[in-house]
């Protein structure tokens, strides 16, 4: 790791990627709680209630900001691939060793996902096999495999082909006893396959798993959209042209998603092709915004808070599940927090963020980063 000053971009590195990753992780490691707490303080404010609505997943069809968090992370995983895998391929790296690294990373992420789901409780009959880290691992592995064996144009064709294939499968392959093209929670093909081939329990709807078997295919496409964006950023084009390309691609992706959504609705639990493009469009625009502010304008100090999180996302995601940071917060806040009335949830949440961020900052200063 570079010994550059805190808050200063490292030459030759796309600093906006780490900051955007941290921005994404912030919302699931405390930021969401701040919004809910503020909505509790201002229950009669339409603006706050509208903002709070953006942090509750839609039950089925539709899209809010909180539905962007997971695909944005997978998108960023893809953005990094050209800077790591493609760069190593161009340098003549041993392909067998790269495949071994890919497989090892998949296995580790899958096992960490099982630990996150409660593997260490040893209640195997209630252990959920699918999960966030498992999906990240699978999306990474297959996206990396595509990158290893195709050029940029082939990667774009593969991404589009998978999105169309997924559309055709869900729309035209009949579900026994239901028929073809049914996209209700209980009637879709993805749910049918999960019920027959994926052990329960499921998340996050009754009839199937939102990180289930079939919907892994379009999740790979989310990662591939990031790969294509990464190639664009890594090219020798001028920063201004890179920014323009990201913005245009983001707008076109949103437009195509809305048009496709007429026939293939935006549904997060099914990770529909229109959802991939819609989330991908917003991901491209956010990447463009962060790239413009941090790498082009040099405004880095404001982003340091997010960069610290973004350098250790796996660490805080797992620790947030396995360790009760509230125990530490209670040590400092227990004497007065009960006197804060409606402000208690907000102060508590701010304390949680302070504790978790302080841990990540310590790891950052010690150059300790959990990599797989």
GUZAMAR-753779 format. One record per residue: x, y, z of N, C-alpha, C in turn; residue in three letters. Coordinates in steps of 0.05 Angstrom, whole numbers, plus 5000, padded with zeros to 4 digits. Each point is the difference from the previous one (the first is absolute). Layout:
# GUZAMAR-753779
XYZXYZXYZALA;...
//
This chain:
# GUZAMAR-753779
501749765000498350245000501750255000UNK;499250204985501550254999500150145027UNK;502250155004500250155024499350294995UNK;498250054981499150284995498450105023UNK;499750265002498650115022497149935000UNK;498849985023497249945003498350214985UNK;498249904983498250184986501150094973UNK;502349914992501250074975499949764981UNK;499050044976499849784982502749884993UNK;500249754997502549864994500350014970UNK;502350104989500450024972499849724987UNK;498649994976499849754986497749825010UNK;498650085020497849845011497450154997UNK;497949864992497450124998498850025028UNK;500650225014499250035028497049995003UNK;498550084980497150025002498849725004UNK;501349794991498949735003499849925029UNK;502250055016499949945028497950175015UNK;499850254993498150185013497249914994UNK;499449934975497349914992499349745014UNK;501949825002499549755015499350065029UNK;501550195012499450075028497450145003UNK;499350174981497350135000497849794999UNK;500449804984498049784998499849855026UNK;502349925012499949855024499050165024UNK;500450264999499150175023497049965005UNK;498449974980497149995004499149745013UNK;501549794997499249755013501549945026UNK;501750195007501549975025499550245019UNK;497750124997499350225018498550234988UNK;500550064975498850234987496949974998UNK;499149764994497149954998498750075027UNK;501349935022498850055026499750295006UNK;501850174990499850285004497550114986UNK;499549914976497650094985497549925016UNK;499849755009497749915015499650165026UNK;502350065013499850165025499050284995UNK;500950124978499150274994497150004992UNK;499149794987497149984993498449975025UNK;501149875021498649975026499850275014UNK;502150174997500050265013498150194986UNK;499849984974498350184984497849844986UNK;498149895015497949834987498150154982UNK;499850265003498150154984501350144976UNK;502649954996501450124978499749834975UNK;498650094979499849844975502849944988UNK;501850195002502749954989501449775014UNK;499950015027501449785015498649744996UNK;497449994999498649754996500549894972UNK;500350184981500649924973502949884998UNK;501850135015502749905001500149735014UNK;498549985021499949745015498949784982UNK;498150074983498949804981502249894982UNK;502050164993502149914983501849795012UNK;499749965026501749815014498449765010UNK;497949944986498449755004499749874973UNK;501049754998499849864974497149994991UNK;499550034974497349964990499349715003UNK;497449945006499249725004500549834975UNK;499550114977500449844976500950174976UNK;498250114986500750164976500550295007UNK;502150124988500650285006502950035008UNK;500750245008502850065006500250245018UNK;501549975022500850225017503050005004UNK;501050215013502950025004501249755013UNK;498649895020501149775015500249754982UNK;498650004978500249774981502550034983UNK;501550225002502450044985502549905015UNK;499849985027502449955016501549754992UNK;498649784998501349744994501149994971UNK;498450074980501149994972502350204996UNK;499950235015502250194998502649875009UNK;499949845021502449875010501149804980UNK;498249844988500849814980501150144976UNK;498850224992501050174978502850095006UNK;500650095024502750095007502049774999UNK;499149765008501749764998500949974971UNK;498250054981500749984972501850224991UNK;499650245010501650234992503049955006UNK;500549865021502849955009501349794982UNK;498549824988501249784986502050084978UNK;499450204983502050074980502550125012UNK;499850115024502450115013501749795014UNK;498849775004501549785013500449774981UNK;497949864993500349764983501050064972UNK;498750194986500950074973502950105000UNK;500650165019502850115002502049775003UNK;499349805017501849785004500249824975UNK;497849974986500149854975501850134979UNK;499850274998501650144981503049995007UNK;500549965026502849995009501149714998UNK;498449824989500949724996499849825024UNK;498150055018499649845024499249714992UNK;500749825017499449724996497049965002UNK;498849904978497149985000498949795020UNK;501549795003499249795019499950125029UNK;502050165007500050125026497750195004UNK;499350144978497750185001497449855005UNK;499749784986497649845004499949895028UNK;502249915011500149905027499250225020UNK;501050254995499350225017497050064999UNK;498949994976497150054996498449795016UNK;500849744997498549795014500350035030UNK;502450065009500450045029498350235011UNK;499950224985498350225008497149935002UNK;499049854980497349915001499449835024UNK;501749815006499649825023500050165026UNK;501950185003500250165025497550175003UNK;499250144979497650175002497549835007UNK;499849764987497749835005500049915030UNK;502349925010500249915028499450235019UNK;501150244994499450235017497150075000UNK;498749964977497150044998498549805018UNK;500949765000498749805018500450075029UNK;502450095007500650095027498150235007UNK;499750194982498250235004497149905005UNK;499349794986497249895002499749835025UNK;502149945015499749855025501249735000UNK;502049954982501249744999501149915027UNK;501250185015501349935025498049935022UNK;497450054995497949915019499649704998UNK;500949884978499849714995497149914998UNK;498250184994497249934995499649974970UNK;501049784989500249974971497249984987UNK;498049925015497449974988498750274996UNK;501050215013498950274996502150184986UNK;502249904990502050164988499250074971UNK;500150264994499450094973502549984983UNK;499849874978502349954982500650254983UNK;498050134990500450244984500550245017UNK;501150214988500550235016501550224984UNK;500550225013501350234987502949934992UNK;501649905018502749944994500249774979UNK;498249815002500049784981499550114972UNK;498150194998499450114973502350174990UNK;501350155018502350154992502249824989UNK;500449785015502149814991499449884973UNK;497549924996499249884974500250204977UNK;499050255005500150204980502850074992UNK;501750025021502950064995501249774983UNK;499649755008501349784988499349984970UNK;497550014994499249974972500650254983UNK;499950245013500950244985502949984994UNK;501649915020502949974996500649804978UNK;498449785000500449804979499550114973UNK;497950174997499550134974502250184992UNK;501050165020502250184995502549854991UNK;500549775012502449844994499949904971UNK;497749974989499849864974498850164977UNK;499450255004498950174979501250275001UNK;499850144977500850284998497650175010UNK;500550265000497950185010497449984984UNK;500249984974497649974983498649745007UNK;501549795003498749745007498750025028UNK;501150155018498950035027497350154998UNK;499950204983497550154997497949824987UNK;500849844980498049824987499149795020UNK;501849895016499249805019498050125021UNK;500550245008498250135020497250044988UNK;499850114976497550034987498549744995UNK;501549804991498949744995498849875025UNK;501450025022498949895025497550145009UNK;499950264997497650155008497649924982UNK;500549974975497849924982499249715006UNK;501949835004499549725007498349975025UNK;500750155020498550005025497150094996UNK;499750214984497350094992498449784986UNK;501249874981498649794985499349775018UNK;501849935018499449775018497650065018UNK;500050235013497850065018497450064986UNK;500150094975497650074986498849764985UNK;501749814991498949804982500449715010UNK;501549955021500149735011497749975019UNK;498349814996497649975017500749885028UNK;498650105019500149895027497849795003UNK;500749755008497949805003497750095017UNK;497649984989497650075015499450304999UNK;501750164989499650294999500050114972UNK;502049914984500350114973502550164997UNK;500250134976502450154994499550305004UNK;502150155006499850295001498850115025UNK;499549845020498850105025502350105018UNK;499850255008502150125017499050085027UNK;498049865010499050055027501949865020UNK;500050075026501849875019499849705001UNK;497649894997499649725002499949854973UNK;500050154978499649874974502350004981UNK;502250135008502350034981501849765000UNK;501549974979501749764996502350005021UNK;501150235006502250015019499149895027UNK;497650085009499049895026499649704998UNK;498949914978499649714996502649845003UNK;502150104987502649865002501150015028UNK;499750225013501050025028498549805018UNK;497449984996498449825017500849714996UNK;500949934976500649724994503049935003UNK;501750204998502949935000501650165020UNK;498850185015501550155020498749965027UNK;501549885019498849955026499250265014UNK;497849985015499150235016501850035024UNK;500050245013498250224996500850184977UNK;498050174992500450194978500150285012UNK;500950184983499950295006499850134972UNK;498450194996498550165020497150014992UNK;499049794988497249974996499249715003UNK;497549955003499049745009500749764981UNK;499950054974500049784981502749934988UNK;502050175005502649954989502150175014UNK;502449994990502250165012500850224981UNK;500350245011500750224983503049994991UNK;501549815012502649934990500149714991UNK;497949924987499649724993501649924975UNK;499249774990501649864979499950154973UNK;497750044989499750104973500850304999UNK;499450155021500550294999503050065003UNK;501749805004502850045001501050084972UNK;498749904979500850074972500050304995UNK;497850145005500150294996501850155019UNK;500549895024501850125019502950014988UNK;500749804985502550004986500250234980UNK;497750064988499950234981500450265015UNK;499050025025500550245015503050045004UNK;501449795006502950015003501350074974UNK;499049894978501150054974499650294991UNK;497950135008499650284995502350165013UNK;500749925025502250125013502649954985UNK;500449764990502449934985500350194976UNK;497950044985500150174977500650295008UNK;498950095022500650275010503050015008UNK;501049795012502849995008501950024976UNK;499349864979501650024975500050284990UNK;497750135001499850284990501850185017UNK;499949975026501750175018502949944996UNK;500749754994502849924998501250084972UNK;498350084982501050064973501650265001UNK;501250064977501750244998498550254991UNK;497449995002498450234993500350225021UNK;499350244993500350225018498049975023UNK;500650115024498049995022497350124992UNK;500050224985497450124992498449814983UNK;501349864981498649814983499049765016UNK;501749915019499149785017497550075016UNK;500050245011497650105014497650014982UNK;500350114977497850024981498949734993UNK;501849814995499249734993498449865022UNK;500950035025498549895023497250125002UNK;499850264997497450135002498249914978UNK;500950004975498449914978499149715003UNK;501949835008499349725004497949965022UNK;500350165022498149985022497250094991UNK;499850224985497450094991498749814981UNK;501649894981498949814981499149745014UNK;501549925021499349765015497350045014UNK;499650235012497550065013497750014981UNK;500450124977497950024979499349724990UNK;502049834994499549734991498549845021UNK;500850045025498749855022497050075002UNK;499450254998497250095002498449894976UNK;501250004977498649904976499649695002UNK;502149865008499849715003498249935023UNK;499850175020498349955023497149984993UNK;499250104977497249974992499249714997UNK;501949844989499549724996501349825021UNK;502150115013501549845019500650195024UNK;498150015019500150215021502549995017UNK;500650235012502250035018499349875027UNK;501249765005499449855024502649915012UNK;500750115023502549935013500249715008UNK;497949895011500149725010500549804977UNK;499350074976500649834977502550104985UNK;501050235007502450124987499550004970UNK;497650104992499250014972502050164983UNK;500049954974501950144982499650305001UNK;497550095002499550285003501150115026UNK;499949845021501150085026503050034997UNK;501349814986502950014996500750274986UNK;498650074980500650244985499350255016UNK;497949995015499250245016502050055022UNK;500649795015502050035021502850064988UNK;500649884977502550054987500250294990UNK;497850114991499950284991500750195023UNK;498749965023500550165023502949965010UNK;501049754998502749955008502050154983UNK;499550004974501750154982500050305006UNK;497750105005499850295006501450075027UNK;499749835019501350045026503149984996UNK;500949814985502849984994501050244986UNK;498550104981500750254986500250235019UNK;498150035018500050225020502549985018UNK;500549775010502349975018502650044985UNK;500149904975502450034984500550304994UNK;497950154994500350284995501050155024UNK;498749955023500750155024502849935011UNK;500749745000502449915013502449994982UNK;499749864977502349964982500550234981UNK;497850144993500450224981500350275015UNK;498350055019500150265014502049995023UNK;500649765010501949985022498850065027UNK;497349995002498750045026499949745015UNK;502149955015500349745013499449995030UNK;500350235013499850005029497249925010UNK;497950104986497349935008499549704998UNK;501549874982499549714994501649825018UNK;501750115017501749835016498449825019UNK;497850115011498349845017499049754986UNK;499250034975499049774984502349824991UNK;502450114994502249854991500949805022UNK;500050095025500849825022498149755001UNK;497550054995498149775000500449834975UNK;500550144977500249864975502549834998UNK;502150055016502449854999499749735016UNK;498049985016499649765016497149925001UNK;498649984978497149945000499349735011UNK;501649804993499549735009500249985031UNK;502050135011500550005028497550105016UNK;499150244992497850125015497449854995UNK;499649884976497649864994499749755018UNK;502249865003499949755016500050075030UNK;501650195009500150075028497350125009UNK;498750144983497450125007498049785006UNK;500449774988498249775004500749845025UNK;502649975004501049815021500550145027UNK;500450265000500850145024497950225007UNK;499250025025498150205009501550265007UNK;500250184981501350265005498550165020UNK;497449945003498450145020501049985028UNK;501449785006501249975027502050225006UNK;501550084980502050225004498550265002UNK;498050044983498550265000498750035028UNK;498949795010498650015026501950095023UNK;502549924998501950085021500250305002UNK;500050144978500350295000497450155002UNK;497849884990497550154998497949925021UNK;500449795015497849895017499150205021UNK;501750195008499350185022498050214993UNK;499950074974498350234992498149944977UNK;500449794985498649964975497049975005UNK;499249895023497149965005498550265006UNK;501550225003498850265004499650164975UNK;500749894977500050154975497349994986UNK;498149855010497449994987500149904972UNK;498750154981499949904972502850004987UNK;501950145012502750014988501749765008UNK;499049835017501649775009500949824977UNK;498249924981500949834978502150134983UNK;499850264995501950144984502850005013UNK;500150075025502550025015501349725001UNK;498349805005501049725002501249924973UNK;498750064978501049934974502550144993UNK;500250265008502550154995502349885016UNK;499449905024502049875017500949744987UNK;498249854989500749754987501950064976UNK;499350204984501750074977502750095010UNK;500150165021502650095010501849775009UNK;498849805013501549775010501149844976UNK;498249934981500849834978502050154982UNK;499650254996501950154983502750035013UNK;500050035026502550025015501749754997UNK;498649775001501449754996501249984972UNK;498450084980501049994973502250204996UNK;499950235013502250204998502649895012UNK;499749865022502449875013501249804980UNK;498349834988501049814981501350144976UNK;498850224991501050154978502850115006UNK;500350125024502650115008502149785003UNK;499249765008501849785003500549854974UNK;498650094979500249874973499249715002UNK;497849955015498949735002497450004984UNK;500049844979497749984982499349714995UNK;497549925005499249734996499549954970UNK;501749854988499849944971499549704996UNK;498749934979499649714994500849964971UNK;
//
